[in-house]
């Protein structure tokens, strides 16, 4: 394949997938016609490379040198600024780990990327770096006779699939989830058992355990410690297994709470309800459910729920919007920009941004744009992590 044919093939590929890459759309709020990054090509510590196919139908070409269209220099710079904002996000520089939304790559993947395991009566699914919704409950939170009936019904669904020599169908998985989300949840809200987590000392132990490795082994998005159970929405680090995270939480808190209460014996029910979050809509629903759970259960002024403002989260998810971050990367200054070439429709821009130095909450970055291996722009700029009110809207950069 000659060079022209390779370029045509690349152009067709990007034309079909550009302007909609989930990794890009998750990282920055920009959308057409002001989105100047198509996809991420490469990531490393303090460095990111993105790609952008320049198309003839872009609106600025109608007025910028009509007949001999050139991409405005300010928009070439903007591609660097947007890439720089993505670098901050990919480096984990957003300071509050229990805010924002997970990347789409952490949602439920293709079946071959999901591992099935067993940790009790139910099958469980693990996926590297996945976002999970989990619920674990106290050992006495459901009466034994009721628990056994539900477990028998669950096991019957699983056994039917095993006898047929197949995995659970989507319908069977939904039936399993319905058994928990409808019947078990209703029983938990009724407040059965000793409800040890009504004791603030125990609730604090559990809350502190959830937050202890936040930002290291996992990223918390929402949690609620209820009187007899716990809900958590979180994303596991790629090198961390779900079973290990759950075991760490349950083992430590069981020992500490038993010590505080002067008791011994089983503290948590062995079985844990866990699901990989399917998509953004499912994520919003799980977060909203978790944060609103104390109100739904009639717990007035219940303080054992994640610090994110419930009202802000509710208004954002109900409106179908990205929950507002308290701090965002915003372009504050262009130090210098040197143009060494021009960009025309059909060009494939390669955009490289490297973090040079950190000054408080600001980051000096160097950007470079090249076309066909030739440098067309070098720009040095500063991006700062800026405090923003929940109701204010701000782009990840201003160019």
Short mmCIF file of the C-alpha atoms (twelve columns), coordinates in Angstrom:
data_MODEL
# 
_entry.id   MODEL 
# 
loop_
_atom_site.group_PDB 
_atom_site.id 
_atom_site.type_symbol 
_atom_site.label_atom_id 
_atom_site.label_alt_id 
_atom_site.label_comp_id 
_atom_site.label_asym_id 
_atom_site.label_seq_id 
_atom_site.Cartn_x 
_atom_site.Cartn_y 
_atom_site.Cartn_z 
_atom_site.pdbx_PDB_model_num 
ATOM 1   C CA . UNK A 1   0.000   0.000   0.000  1 
ATOM 2   C CA . UNK A 2   1.524   3.323   -1.064 1 
ATOM 3   C CA . UNK A 3   1.655   6.460   1.100  1 
ATOM 4   C CA . UNK A 4   -1.467  8.066   -0.448 1 
ATOM 5   C CA . UNK A 5   -3.494  4.896   0.013  1 
ATOM 6   C CA . UNK A 6   -2.342  4.547   3.607  1 
ATOM 7   C CA . UNK A 7   -3.350  8.135   4.284  1 
ATOM 8   C CA . UNK A 8   -6.770  7.597   2.672  1 
ATOM 9   C CA . UNK A 9   -7.313  4.490   4.803  1 
ATOM 10  C CA . UNK A 10  -6.329  6.381   7.942  1 
ATOM 11  C CA . UNK A 11  -8.625  9.256   6.979  1 
ATOM 12  C CA . UNK A 12  -11.565 6.888   6.491  1 
ATOM 13  C CA . UNK A 13  -10.868 5.168   9.800  1 
ATOM 14  C CA . UNK A 14  -10.758 8.417   11.745 1 
ATOM 15  C CA . UNK A 15  -13.750 9.858   9.910  1 
ATOM 16  C CA . UNK A 16  -15.780 6.924   11.104 1 
ATOM 17  C CA . UNK A 17  -14.610 7.012   14.726 1 
ATOM 18  C CA . UNK A 18  -13.487 10.581  15.343 1 
ATOM 19  C CA . UNK A 19  -15.352 13.135  17.422 1 
ATOM 20  C CA . UNK A 20  -16.828 10.367  19.534 1 
ATOM 21  C CA . UNK A 21  -14.023 8.476   21.257 1 
ATOM 22  C CA . UNK A 22  -15.346 7.672   24.765 1 
ATOM 23  C CA . UNK A 23  -11.907 8.152   26.326 1 
ATOM 24  C CA . UNK A 24  -11.797 11.725  25.028 1 
ATOM 25  C CA . UNK A 25  -15.416 12.552  25.823 1 
ATOM 26  C CA . UNK A 26  -14.991 11.254  29.374 1 
ATOM 27  C CA . UNK A 27  -11.861 13.329  29.950 1 
ATOM 28  C CA . UNK A 28  -12.935 16.787  28.754 1 
ATOM 29  C CA . UNK A 29  -16.341 18.516  28.487 1 
ATOM 30  C CA . UNK A 30  -15.802 19.915  24.970 1 
ATOM 31  C CA . UNK A 31  -18.127 18.846  22.172 1 
ATOM 32  C CA . UNK A 32  -18.568 19.708  18.513 1 
ATOM 33  C CA . UNK A 33  -17.898 22.164  17.012 1 
ATOM 34  C CA . UNK A 34  -15.252 23.005  19.619 1 
ATOM 35  C CA . UNK A 35  -13.674 19.586  20.150 1 
ATOM 36  C CA . UNK A 36  -10.165 19.383  18.701 1 
ATOM 37  C CA . UNK A 37  -8.995  15.975  19.920 1 
ATOM 38  C CA . UNK A 38  -10.091 12.740  18.250 1 
ATOM 39  C CA . UNK A 39  -8.298  10.027  20.201 1 
ATOM 40  C CA . UNK A 40  -5.400  9.281   22.537 1 
ATOM 41  C CA . UNK A 41  -2.414  7.711   20.814 1 
ATOM 42  C CA . UNK A 42  -0.026  7.352   23.728 1 
ATOM 43  C CA . UNK A 43  0.157   8.010   27.477 1 
ATOM 44  C CA . UNK A 44  3.093   8.092   29.858 1 
ATOM 45  C CA . UNK A 45  3.996   9.763   33.136 1 
ATOM 46  C CA . UNK A 46  3.768   13.513  32.511 1 
ATOM 47  C CA . UNK A 47  3.210   13.050  28.765 1 
ATOM 48  C CA . UNK A 48  0.305   12.455  26.393 1 
ATOM 49  C CA . UNK A 49  -0.031  12.244  22.612 1 
ATOM 50  C CA . UNK A 50  -3.349  12.713  20.826 1 
ATOM 51  C CA . UNK A 51  -4.511  12.782  17.233 1 
ATOM 52  C CA . UNK A 52  -6.796  15.068  15.261 1 
ATOM 53  C CA . UNK A 53  -7.968  14.680  11.662 1 
ATOM 54  C CA . UNK A 54  -8.727  18.066  10.075 1 
ATOM 55  C CA . UNK A 55  -11.831 17.849  7.893  1 
ATOM 56  C CA . UNK A 56  -12.980 20.162  5.124  1 
ATOM 57  C CA . UNK A 57  -16.534 20.479  6.497  1 
ATOM 58  C CA . UNK A 58  -15.456 22.180  9.739  1 
ATOM 59  C CA . UNK A 59  -17.322 25.500  10.129 1 
ATOM 60  C CA . UNK A 60  -14.308 27.827  10.504 1 
ATOM 61  C CA . UNK A 61  -13.106 27.030  6.984  1 
ATOM 62  C CA . UNK A 62  -16.133 28.826  5.560  1 
ATOM 63  C CA . UNK A 63  -14.681 32.180  6.625  1 
ATOM 64  C CA . UNK A 64  -10.962 31.617  7.245  1 
ATOM 65  C CA . UNK A 65  -9.276  32.204  3.863  1 
ATOM 66  C CA . UNK A 66  -12.230 31.003  1.749  1 
ATOM 67  C CA . UNK A 67  -11.026 29.158  -1.318 1 
ATOM 68  C CA . UNK A 68  -7.668  28.393  0.301  1 
ATOM 69  C CA . UNK A 69  -8.720  27.118  3.732  1 
ATOM 70  C CA . UNK A 70  -6.217  27.174  6.573  1 
ATOM 71  C CA . UNK A 71  -6.863  26.022  10.112 1 
ATOM 72  C CA . UNK A 72  -6.752  29.073  12.434 1 
ATOM 73  C CA . UNK A 73  -3.656  29.110  14.603 1 
ATOM 74  C CA . UNK A 74  -5.713  29.685  17.728 1 
ATOM 75  C CA . UNK A 75  -7.530  26.386  17.086 1 
ATOM 76  C CA . UNK A 76  -4.274  24.512  16.603 1 
ATOM 77  C CA . UNK A 77  -3.277  25.906  20.011 1 
ATOM 78  C CA . UNK A 78  -6.654  24.861  21.422 1 
ATOM 79  C CA . UNK A 79  -5.922  21.264  20.416 1 
ATOM 80  C CA . UNK A 80  -2.843  21.500  22.664 1 
ATOM 81  C CA . UNK A 81  -4.815  23.039  25.518 1 
ATOM 82  C CA . UNK A 82  -7.472  20.314  25.394 1 
ATOM 83  C CA . UNK A 83  -4.764  17.651  25.267 1 
ATOM 84  C CA . UNK A 84  -3.100  19.287  28.281 1 
ATOM 85  C CA . UNK A 85  -6.349  19.148  30.227 1 
ATOM 86  C CA . UNK A 86  -6.534  15.428  29.435 1 
ATOM 87  C CA . UNK A 87  -2.987  14.988  30.729 1 
ATOM 88  C CA . UNK A 88  -3.993  16.405  34.119 1 
ATOM 89  C CA . UNK A 89  -6.951  14.070  34.301 1 
ATOM 90  C CA . UNK A 90  -4.959  10.990  33.246 1 
ATOM 91  C CA . UNK A 91  -2.271  11.766  35.818 1 
ATOM 92  C CA . UNK A 92  -4.841  11.648  38.599 1 
ATOM 93  C CA . UNK A 93  -4.398  15.315  39.459 1 
ATOM 94  C CA . UNK A 94  -8.053  15.952  40.221 1 
ATOM 95  C CA . UNK A 95  -7.751  16.316  43.965 1 
ATOM 96  C CA . UNK A 96  -11.011 14.797  45.184 1 
ATOM 97  C CA . UNK A 97  -11.117 11.103  44.354 1 
ATOM 98  C CA . UNK A 98  -14.765 10.646  45.308 1 
ATOM 99  C CA . UNK A 99  -15.911 13.197  42.721 1 
ATOM 100 C CA . UNK A 100 -16.372 13.035  38.969 1 
ATOM 101 C CA . UNK A 101 -17.205 10.006  36.871 1 
ATOM 102 C CA . UNK A 102 -15.170 6.922   35.935 1 
ATOM 103 C CA . UNK A 103 -13.754 6.445   32.431 1 
ATOM 104 C CA . UNK A 104 -15.949 4.450   30.056 1 
ATOM 105 C CA . UNK A 105 -13.194 1.814   29.840 1 
ATOM 106 C CA . UNK A 106 -14.050 0.824   33.439 1 
ATOM 107 C CA . UNK A 107 -17.645 -0.092  32.575 1 
ATOM 108 C CA . UNK A 108 -18.775 -3.630  31.738 1 
ATOM 109 C CA . UNK A 109 -16.578 -4.985  28.950 1 
ATOM 110 C CA . UNK A 110 -16.999 -7.787  26.446 1 
ATOM 111 C CA . UNK A 111 -17.657 -11.189 28.006 1 
ATOM 112 C CA . UNK A 112 -14.151 -12.518 27.279 1 
ATOM 113 C CA . UNK A 113 -12.655 -9.725  29.434 1 
ATOM 114 C CA . UNK A 114 -14.795 -10.605 32.473 1 
ATOM 115 C CA . UNK A 115 -13.762 -13.339 34.910 1 
ATOM 116 C CA . UNK A 116 -16.478 -15.387 36.644 1 
ATOM 117 C CA . UNK A 117 -15.833 -16.584 40.182 1 
ATOM 118 C CA . UNK A 118 -17.751 -17.788 43.215 1 
ATOM 119 C CA . UNK A 119 -17.678 -16.300 46.696 1 
ATOM 120 C CA . UNK A 120 -20.719 -18.031 48.176 1 
ATOM 121 C CA . UNK A 121 -24.126 -18.811 46.743 1 
ATOM 122 C CA . UNK A 122 -23.908 -16.403 43.827 1 
ATOM 123 C CA . UNK A 123 -21.612 -16.149 40.813 1 
ATOM 124 C CA . UNK A 124 -19.504 -12.993 40.731 1 
ATOM 125 C CA . UNK A 125 -17.869 -11.193 37.826 1 
ATOM 126 C CA . UNK A 126 -14.492 -9.467  37.971 1 
ATOM 127 C CA . UNK A 127 -12.914 -7.180  35.392 1 
ATOM 128 C CA . UNK A 128 -9.548  -5.437  35.633 1 
ATOM 129 C CA . UNK A 129 -9.992  -1.772  36.576 1 
ATOM 130 C CA . UNK A 130 -13.790 -2.049  36.619 1 
ATOM 131 C CA . UNK A 131 -16.295 0.226   38.353 1 
ATOM 132 C CA . UNK A 132 -18.434 -1.722  40.832 1 
ATOM 133 C CA . UNK A 133 -21.585 -1.294  42.887 1 
ATOM 134 C CA . UNK A 134 -21.360 -3.484  45.998 1 
ATOM 135 C CA . UNK A 135 -23.508 -4.113  49.052 1 
ATOM 136 C CA . UNK A 136 -22.429 -6.064  52.116 1 
ATOM 137 C CA . UNK A 137 -24.572 -6.561  55.193 1 
ATOM 138 C CA . UNK A 138 -24.446 -7.623  58.825 1 
ATOM 139 C CA . UNK A 139 -24.782 -11.331 59.582 1 
ATOM 140 C CA . UNK A 140 -28.166 -10.942 61.302 1 
ATOM 141 C CA . UNK A 141 -29.668 -8.359  58.935 1 
ATOM 142 C CA . UNK A 142 -32.104 -10.874 57.395 1 
ATOM 143 C CA . UNK A 143 -33.963 -13.611 59.355 1 
ATOM 144 C CA . UNK A 144 -32.445 -17.041 58.710 1 
ATOM 145 C CA . UNK A 145 -35.579 -18.621 57.280 1 
ATOM 146 C CA . UNK A 146 -36.053 -15.767 54.803 1 
ATOM 147 C CA . UNK A 147 -32.374 -15.784 53.854 1 
ATOM 148 C CA . UNK A 148 -32.457 -19.521 53.131 1 
ATOM 149 C CA . UNK A 149 -35.508 -19.176 50.874 1 
ATOM 150 C CA . UNK A 150 -33.874 -16.409 48.866 1 
ATOM 151 C CA . UNK A 151 -30.597 -18.306 48.608 1 
ATOM 152 C CA . UNK A 152 -32.438 -21.414 47.414 1 
ATOM 153 C CA . UNK A 153 -34.196 -19.386 44.733 1 
ATOM 154 C CA . UNK A 154 -30.911 -17.839 43.671 1 
ATOM 155 C CA . UNK A 155 -29.156 -21.192 43.553 1 
ATOM 156 C CA . UNK A 156 -31.951 -22.662 41.443 1 
ATOM 157 C CA . UNK A 157 -31.307 -20.034 38.759 1 
ATOM 158 C CA . UNK A 158 -27.568 -20.735 38.803 1 
ATOM 159 C CA . UNK A 159 -27.995 -24.525 38.802 1 
ATOM 160 C CA . UNK A 160 -30.332 -24.408 35.793 1 
ATOM 161 C CA . UNK A 161 -27.613 -22.711 33.754 1 
ATOM 162 C CA . UNK A 162 -24.908 -25.076 35.001 1 
ATOM 163 C CA . UNK A 163 -26.937 -28.169 34.132 1 
ATOM 164 C CA . UNK A 164 -27.412 -26.806 30.620 1 
ATOM 165 C CA . UNK A 165 -23.632 -26.334 30.362 1 
ATOM 166 C CA . UNK A 166 -23.821 -22.595 29.743 1 
ATOM 167 C CA . UNK A 167 -23.202 -19.296 31.467 1 
ATOM 168 C CA . UNK A 168 -26.023 -17.236 32.905 1 
ATOM 169 C CA . UNK A 169 -28.115 -15.437 30.322 1 
ATOM 170 C CA . UNK A 170 -28.773 -11.713 30.559 1 
ATOM 171 C CA . UNK A 171 -32.315 -12.493 31.700 1 
ATOM 172 C CA . UNK A 172 -31.063 -14.806 34.454 1 
ATOM 173 C CA . UNK A 173 -28.593 -12.219 35.652 1 
ATOM 174 C CA . UNK A 174 -31.405 -9.663  35.812 1 
ATOM 175 C CA . UNK A 175 -33.544 -12.109 37.817 1 
ATOM 176 C CA . UNK A 176 -30.703 -12.618 40.290 1 
ATOM 177 C CA . UNK A 177 -30.264 -8.889  40.679 1 
ATOM 178 C CA . UNK A 178 -34.017 -8.379  41.093 1 
ATOM 179 C CA . UNK A 179 -34.085 -10.891 43.942 1 
ATOM 180 C CA . UNK A 180 -31.585 -8.746  45.771 1 
ATOM 181 C CA . UNK A 181 -32.548 -5.237  44.720 1 
ATOM 182 C CA . UNK A 182 -36.240 -5.736  45.416 1 
ATOM 183 C CA . UNK A 183 -36.691 -8.377  48.118 1 
ATOM 184 C CA . UNK A 184 -33.448 -8.219  50.093 1 
ATOM 185 C CA . UNK A 185 -33.258 -4.430  49.932 1 
ATOM 186 C CA . UNK A 186 -36.751 -4.158  51.365 1 
ATOM 187 C CA . UNK A 187 -35.772 -6.449  54.229 1 
ATOM 188 C CA . UNK A 188 -32.609 -4.448  54.924 1 
ATOM 189 C CA . UNK A 189 -34.548 -1.202  55.072 1 
ATOM 190 C CA . UNK A 190 -36.884 -2.750  57.619 1 
ATOM 191 C CA . UNK A 191 -33.979 -2.739  60.100 1 
ATOM 192 C CA . UNK A 192 -33.770 -6.399  61.082 1 
ATOM 193 C CA . UNK A 193 -31.096 -7.568  63.485 1 
ATOM 194 C CA . UNK A 194 -29.028 -5.722  66.050 1 
ATOM 195 C CA . UNK A 195 -28.129 -2.927  63.563 1 
ATOM 196 C CA . UNK A 196 -24.645 -2.510  65.040 1 
ATOM 197 C CA . UNK A 197 -23.874 0.292   62.587 1 
ATOM 198 C CA . UNK A 198 -26.320 2.575   64.362 1 
ATOM 199 C CA . UNK A 199 -23.533 2.908   66.876 1 
ATOM 200 C CA . UNK A 200 -21.513 5.872   65.638 1 
ATOM 201 C CA . UNK A 201 -18.297 4.224   66.775 1 
ATOM 202 C CA . UNK A 202 -18.856 1.278   64.441 1 
ATOM 203 C CA . UNK A 203 -20.177 3.415   61.587 1 
ATOM 204 C CA . UNK A 204 -17.047 5.551   61.814 1 
ATOM 205 C CA . UNK A 205 -14.807 2.469   61.689 1 
ATOM 206 C CA . UNK A 206 -16.512 1.317   58.485 1 
ATOM 207 C CA . UNK A 207 -16.488 4.781   56.870 1 
ATOM 208 C CA . UNK A 208 -12.793 5.249   57.666 1 
ATOM 209 C CA . UNK A 209 -11.975 1.811   56.252 1 
ATOM 210 C CA . UNK A 210 -13.731 2.650   52.976 1 
ATOM 211 C CA . UNK A 211 -11.768 5.891   52.644 1 
ATOM 212 C CA . UNK A 212 -8.403  4.541   53.829 1 
ATOM 213 C CA . UNK A 213 -7.054  3.331   50.458 1 
ATOM 214 C CA . UNK A 214 -9.087  5.735   48.331 1 
ATOM 215 C CA . UNK A 215 -6.877  6.950   45.498 1 
ATOM 216 C CA . UNK A 216 -4.485  3.996   45.868 1 
ATOM 217 C CA . UNK A 217 -6.269  0.651   45.604 1 
ATOM 218 C CA . UNK A 218 -9.529  2.124   44.337 1 
ATOM 219 C CA . UNK A 219 -11.411 5.351   43.630 1 
ATOM 220 C CA . UNK A 220 -14.574 5.995   45.638 1 
ATOM 221 C CA . UNK A 221 -17.540 7.658   43.948 1 
ATOM 222 C CA . UNK A 222 -20.276 7.174   46.551 1 
ATOM 223 C CA . UNK A 223 -20.855 5.240   49.760 1 
ATOM 224 C CA . UNK A 224 -23.432 4.924   52.524 1 
ATOM 225 C CA . UNK A 225 -23.064 3.106   55.848 1 
ATOM 226 C CA . UNK A 226 -26.587 2.080   56.863 1 
ATOM 227 C CA . UNK A 227 -27.601 0.584   60.255 1 
ATOM 228 C CA . UNK A 228 -27.269 -3.013  59.037 1 
ATOM 229 C CA . UNK A 229 -25.584 -2.824  55.599 1 
ATOM 230 C CA . UNK A 230 -23.211 -0.800  53.407 1 
ATOM 231 C CA . UNK A 231 -23.420 0.415   49.782 1 
ATOM 232 C CA . UNK A 232 -20.311 1.453   47.820 1 
ATOM 233 C CA . UNK A 233 -19.730 2.641   44.243 1 
ATOM 234 C CA . UNK A 234 -16.028 2.539   43.383 1 
ATOM 235 C CA . UNK A 235 -13.492 1.814   40.651 1 
ATOM 236 C CA . UNK A 236 -10.780 -0.738  41.396 1 
ATOM 237 C CA . UNK A 237 -7.184  -0.026  40.428 1 
ATOM 238 C CA . UNK A 238 -6.098  -2.264  37.522 1 
ATOM 239 C CA . UNK A 239 -3.838  -4.354  39.781 1 
ATOM 240 C CA . UNK A 240 -6.469  -4.856  42.491 1 
ATOM 241 C CA . UNK A 241 -9.026  -7.682  42.564 1 
ATOM 242 C CA . UNK A 242 -12.533 -7.084  43.841 1 
ATOM 243 C CA . UNK A 243 -12.351 -10.006 46.275 1 
ATOM 244 C CA . UNK A 244 -9.217  -8.590  47.902 1 
ATOM 245 C CA . UNK A 245 -10.742 -5.143  48.366 1 
ATOM 246 C CA . UNK A 246 -13.910 -6.579  49.911 1 
ATOM 247 C CA . UNK A 247 -11.958 -8.930  52.179 1 
ATOM 248 C CA . UNK A 248 -9.833  -6.023  53.419 1 
ATOM 249 C CA . UNK A 249 -12.899 -3.929  54.289 1 
ATOM 250 C CA . UNK A 250 -14.857 -6.721  55.949 1 
ATOM 251 C CA . UNK A 251 -12.014 -8.376  57.867 1 
ATOM 252 C CA . UNK A 252 -10.674 -5.177  59.452 1 
ATOM 253 C CA . UNK A 253 -14.060 -3.687  60.313 1 
ATOM 254 C CA . UNK A 254 -15.379 -6.952  61.771 1 
ATOM 255 C CA . UNK A 255 -12.486 -7.181  64.223 1 
ATOM 256 C CA . UNK A 256 -12.662 -3.521  65.211 1 
ATOM 257 C CA . UNK A 257 -16.436 -3.401  65.629 1 
ATOM 258 C CA . UNK A 258 -16.517 -6.632  67.634 1 
ATOM 259 C CA . UNK A 259 -13.830 -5.178  69.896 1 
ATOM 260 C CA . UNK A 260 -15.783 -1.927  70.364 1 
ATOM 261 C CA . UNK A 261 -19.030 -3.774  71.088 1 
ATOM 262 C CA . UNK A 262 -17.403 -6.353  73.360 1 
ATOM 263 C CA . UNK A 263 -18.738 -9.231  71.302 1 
ATOM 264 C CA . UNK A 264 -17.370 -12.084 69.209 1 
ATOM 265 C CA . UNK A 265 -18.566 -14.202 66.326 1 
ATOM 266 C CA . UNK A 266 -19.613 -13.511 62.760 1 
ATOM 267 C CA . UNK A 267 -20.127 -9.818  62.046 1 
ATOM 268 C CA . UNK A 268 -20.735 -9.643  58.276 1 
ATOM 269 C CA . UNK A 269 -22.783 -11.991 56.139 1 
ATOM 270 C CA . UNK A 270 -20.367 -13.965 53.946 1 
ATOM 271 C CA . UNK A 271 -22.258 -13.278 50.696 1 
ATOM 272 C CA . UNK A 272 -21.691 -9.900  49.043 1 
ATOM 273 C CA . UNK A 273 -23.860 -8.421  46.316 1 
ATOM 274 C CA . UNK A 274 -21.633 -6.918  43.624 1 
ATOM 275 C CA . UNK A 275 -22.166 -5.838  40.042 1 
ATOM 276 C CA . UNK A 276 -19.914 -4.295  37.395 1 
ATOM 277 C CA . UNK A 277 -21.415 -0.949  36.375 1 
ATOM 278 C CA . UNK A 278 -22.665 -1.324  32.794 1 
ATOM 279 C CA . UNK A 279 -22.491 2.235   31.446 1 
ATOM 280 C CA . UNK A 280 -22.785 5.916   32.349 1 
ATOM 281 C CA . UNK A 281 -26.547 5.714   32.891 1 
ATOM 282 C CA . UNK A 282 -26.117 2.749   35.225 1 
ATOM 283 C CA . UNK A 283 -23.349 4.624   37.080 1 
ATOM 284 C CA . UNK A 284 -25.562 7.682   37.655 1 
ATOM 285 C CA . UNK A 285 -28.374 5.446   38.867 1 
ATOM 286 C CA . UNK A 286 -26.136 3.554   41.329 1 
ATOM 287 C CA . UNK A 287 -24.598 6.744   42.713 1 
ATOM 288 C CA . UNK A 288 -27.975 8.413   43.136 1 
ATOM 289 C CA . UNK A 289 -29.380 5.296   44.797 1 
ATOM 290 C CA . UNK A 290 -26.458 5.162   47.253 1 
ATOM 291 C CA . UNK A 291 -26.509 8.824   48.212 1 
ATOM 292 C CA . UNK A 292 -30.274 8.931   48.658 1 
ATOM 293 C CA . UNK A 293 -30.501 5.649   50.576 1 
ATOM 294 C CA . UNK A 294 -30.576 7.197   54.092 1 
ATOM 295 C CA . UNK A 295 -33.488 9.469   53.094 1 
ATOM 296 C CA . UNK A 296 -35.378 6.586   51.477 1 
ATOM 297 C CA . UNK A 297 -34.911 4.520   54.643 1 
ATOM 298 C CA . UNK A 298 -36.257 7.390   56.766 1 
ATOM 299 C CA . UNK A 299 -32.987 8.143   58.551 1 
ATOM 300 C CA . UNK A 300 -33.116 11.823  59.482 1 
ATOM 301 C CA . UNK A 301 -29.791 13.731  59.570 1 
ATOM 302 C CA . UNK A 302 -27.870 10.516  58.899 1 
ATOM 303 C CA . UNK A 303 -24.211 11.508  58.622 1 
ATOM 304 C CA . UNK A 304 -22.632 8.254   57.434 1 
ATOM 305 C CA . UNK A 305 -22.838 8.951   53.722 1 
ATOM 306 C CA . UNK A 306 -20.068 10.156  51.392 1 
ATOM 307 C CA . UNK A 307 -19.161 13.818  51.659 1 
ATOM 308 C CA . UNK A 308 -20.272 14.781  48.147 1 
ATOM 309 C CA . UNK A 309 -23.288 17.115  48.370 1 
ATOM 310 C CA . UNK A 310 -26.388 14.984  47.766 1 
ATOM 311 C CA . UNK A 311 -28.343 17.918  46.345 1 
ATOM 312 C CA . UNK A 312 -25.643 18.690  43.775 1 
ATOM 313 C CA . UNK A 313 -25.380 15.068  42.731 1 
ATOM 314 C CA . UNK A 314 -29.164 14.678  42.474 1 
ATOM 315 C CA . UNK A 315 -29.599 17.769  40.312 1 
ATOM 316 C CA . UNK A 316 -26.740 16.722  38.019 1 
ATOM 317 C CA . UNK A 317 -27.816 13.118  37.507 1 
ATOM 318 C CA . UNK A 318 -31.521 13.933  37.196 1 
ATOM 319 C CA . UNK A 319 -30.686 16.380  34.424 1 
ATOM 320 C CA . UNK A 320 -28.580 13.740  32.683 1 
ATOM 321 C CA . UNK A 321 -25.449 15.844  33.005 1 
ATOM 322 C CA . UNK A 322 -21.908 15.185  34.195 1 
ATOM 323 C CA . UNK A 323 -21.758 15.875  37.961 1 
ATOM 324 C CA . UNK A 324 -19.867 19.105  38.529 1 
ATOM 325 C CA . UNK A 325 -16.281 18.853  39.742 1 
ATOM 326 C CA . UNK A 326 -15.146 21.186  42.484 1 
ATOM 327 C CA . UNK A 327 -11.825 21.802  40.701 1 
ATOM 328 C CA . UNK A 328 -11.105 21.765  36.987 1 
ATOM 329 C CA . UNK A 329 -8.067  22.273  34.757 1 
ATOM 330 C CA . UNK A 330 -8.346  25.733  33.192 1 
ATOM 331 C CA . UNK A 331 -5.897  27.477  30.856 1 
ATOM 332 C CA . UNK A 332 -4.562  30.562  32.654 1 
ATOM 333 C CA . UNK A 333 -1.726  31.835  30.431 1 
ATOM 334 C CA . UNK A 334 0.016   31.308  27.085 1 
ATOM 335 C CA . UNK A 335 3.725   31.913  27.606 1 
ATOM 336 C CA . UNK A 336 4.783   31.627  23.986 1 
ATOM 337 C CA . UNK A 337 3.622   30.176  20.688 1 
ATOM 338 C CA . UNK A 338 5.788   29.627  17.614 1 
ATOM 339 C CA . UNK A 339 4.171   28.630  14.301 1 
ATOM 340 C CA . UNK A 340 6.393   26.901  11.768 1 
ATOM 341 C CA . UNK A 341 3.866   25.651  9.264  1 
ATOM 342 C CA . UNK A 342 0.240   25.549  8.196  1 
ATOM 343 C CA . UNK A 343 -2.561  23.034  8.627  1 
ATOM 344 C CA . UNK A 344 -5.096  22.393  5.875  1 
ATOM 345 C CA . UNK A 345 -8.125  20.098  5.479  1 
ATOM 346 C CA . UNK A 346 -7.050  16.467  5.237  1 
ATOM 347 C CA . UNK A 347 -4.036  16.908  7.524  1 
ATOM 348 C CA . UNK A 348 -3.627  14.493  10.400 1 
ATOM 349 C CA . UNK A 349 -2.313  16.427  13.408 1 
ATOM 350 C CA . UNK A 350 -0.252  14.656  16.065 1 
ATOM 351 C CA . UNK A 351 -0.471  16.605  19.330 1 
ATOM 352 C CA . UNK A 352 2.083   16.012  22.080 1 
ATOM 353 C CA . UNK A 353 1.929   17.691  25.496 1 
ATOM 354 C CA . UNK A 354 4.553   17.283  28.211 1 
ATOM 355 C CA . UNK A 355 4.304   18.567  31.775 1 
ATOM 356 C CA . UNK A 356 7.389   20.660  32.516 1 
ATOM 357 C CA . UNK A 357 7.012   21.885  36.097 1 
ATOM 358 C CA . UNK A 358 4.474   22.343  38.864 1 
ATOM 359 C CA . UNK A 359 3.873   25.652  40.638 1 
ATOM 360 C CA . UNK A 360 1.345   25.130  43.419 1 
ATOM 361 C CA . UNK A 361 -1.893  24.150  41.702 1 
ATOM 362 C CA . UNK A 362 -0.591  25.288  38.302 1 
ATOM 363 C CA . UNK A 363 1.291   23.244  35.709 1 
ATOM 364 C CA . UNK A 364 3.624   24.544  32.999 1 
ATOM 365 C CA . UNK A 365 3.179   22.501  29.839 1 
ATOM 366 C CA . UNK A 366 4.910   22.275  26.475 1 
ATOM 367 C CA . UNK A 367 2.799   21.423  23.451 1 
ATOM 368 C CA . UNK A 368 3.899   20.390  19.987 1 
ATOM 369 C CA . UNK A 369 1.792   19.833  16.869 1 
ATOM 370 C CA . UNK A 370 3.204   18.016  13.865 1 
ATOM 371 C CA . UNK A 371 1.807   17.022  10.482 1 
ATOM 372 C CA . UNK A 372 3.445   14.218  8.466  1 
ATOM 373 C CA . UNK A 373 6.445   14.380  10.781 1 
ATOM 374 C CA . UNK A 374 6.954   18.133  10.353 1 
ATOM 375 C CA . UNK A 375 6.578   20.477  13.300 1 
ATOM 376 C CA . UNK A 376 3.940   23.192  12.721 1 
ATOM 377 C CA . UNK A 377 3.543   24.584  16.262 1 
ATOM 378 C CA . UNK A 378 5.314   24.775  19.585 1 
ATOM 379 C CA . UNK A 379 3.425   26.354  22.457 1 
ATOM 380 C CA . UNK A 380 4.178   26.818  26.154 1 
ATOM 381 C CA . UNK A 381 1.226   27.400  28.463 1 
ATOM 382 C CA . UNK A 382 0.032   27.181  32.064 1 
ATOM 383 C CA . UNK A 383 -2.953  25.174  33.223 1 
ATOM 384 C CA . UNK A 384 -4.224  25.599  36.797 1 
ATOM 385 C CA . UNK A 385 -6.560  23.497  38.918 1 
ATOM 386 C CA . UNK A 386 -9.220  26.109  39.664 1 
ATOM 387 C CA . UNK A 387 -11.900 26.004  42.360 1 
ATOM 388 C CA . UNK A 388 -15.360 26.265  40.823 1 
ATOM 389 C CA . UNK A 389 -18.803 26.424  42.406 1 
ATOM 390 C CA . UNK A 390 -21.157 23.533  41.663 1 
ATOM 391 C CA . UNK A 391 -23.449 25.757  39.577 1 
ATOM 392 C CA . UNK A 392 -20.719 27.370  37.485 1 
ATOM 393 C CA . UNK A 393 -19.819 25.905  34.142 1 
ATOM 394 C CA . UNK A 394 -16.264 26.150  32.879 1 
ATOM 395 C CA . UNK A 395 -14.374 24.455  30.056 1 
ATOM 396 C CA . UNK A 396 -11.227 22.439  30.649 1 
ATOM 397 C CA . UNK A 397 -9.351  25.161  28.789 1 
ATOM 398 C CA . UNK A 398 -9.958  28.564  27.269 1 
ATOM 399 C CA . UNK A 399 -8.376  29.050  23.892 1 
# 
